[in-house]
Amino acid sequence: MVVQDIKPIVKGMAQLQYIMAGGIAVYHIIAVDGKKYQLEINLSNKQDVGETAAFKPVEKAIILMRWIRRANEQDELIEVR
């Protein structure tokens, strides 16, 4: 399900849950409206994340906005219940 307005999501906080084989970082994002979303970022794609990118265990979700927007547009942003 595509989220119509991602503003409450990007205003929230993101917490790294784990990194899967192949370099997939899995974040849980707590939106300001209290909903929780799961976001996966492919860290092996250096053109996308950059050569020297560093991902902290806890981030403001706005830092991950490009991946949040892309995941939402591709219907890959998962609401966790």
C-alpha positions in Angstrom: 0.0 0.0 0.0 1.5 3.3 -1.1 1.4 6.0 1.6 -0.2 9.2 0.3 1.8 11.6 2.6 5.3 10.6 3.8 5.8 13.7 5.9 4.8 12.0 9.2 7.3 9.2 8.3 10.3 11.5 7.5 9.7 13.5 10.6 10.1 10.4 12.7 13.1 8.4 13.9 14.7 5.4 12.2 16.4 2.5 14.0 18.6 -0.1 12.4 17.3 -3.5 13.1 19.8 -5.7 11.3 21.9 -6.1 8.2 21.1 -9.1 5.9 23.5 -11.0 3.8 24.2 -9.2 0.6 24.3 -5.8 2.4 20.6 -5.0 2.9 20.2 -2.7 5.9 16.7 -3.0 7.5 15.4 0.0 9.4 12.3 0.4 11.4 10.9 3.9 11.3 8.6 5.3 13.9 6.5 8.0 12.3 5.3 11.0 14.3 1.7 9.6 14.0 2.9 6.5 15.9 2.9 4.1 12.9 5.9 1.9 12.3 7.4 1.1 8.9 10.1 -1.2 7.7 12.6 0.1 5.1 15.3 -1.9 3.3 18.3 -0.2 1.8 20.7 -2.0 -0.5 24.1 -1.0 0.8 26.0 -2.9 -2.0 24.8 -0.4 -4.6 27.7 2.1 -4.3 26.2 4.4 -6.9 23.1 4.8 -4.8 24.5 5.0 -1.3 27.9 6.5 -2.1 31.5 5.2 -1.7 31.9 6.4 1.9 28.3 6.3 3.2 27.9 5.5 6.9 24.6 4.4 8.4 24.1 5.0 12.1 22.0 2.6 14.3 19.6 5.5 15.1 18.9 8.3 12.7 16.4 11.0 12.1 14.2 9.5 9.3 14.7 12.6 7.2 18.3 11.4 6.5 16.8 8.4 4.8 14.2 10.3 2.9 15.5 9.4 -0.6 15.1 5.7 0.2 11.8 6.2 2.0 10.4 8.0 -1.0 11.7 5.4 -3.5 10.4 2.5 -1.4 7.0 4.1 -1.1 6.7 4.8 -4.8 7.7 1.1 -5.5 5.3 -0.1 -2.8 8.1 -1.6 -0.8 7.6 0.5 2.4 6.0 -2.0 4.8 3.8 -1.0 7.7 4.7 -3.0 10.7 1.9 -3.8 13.2 
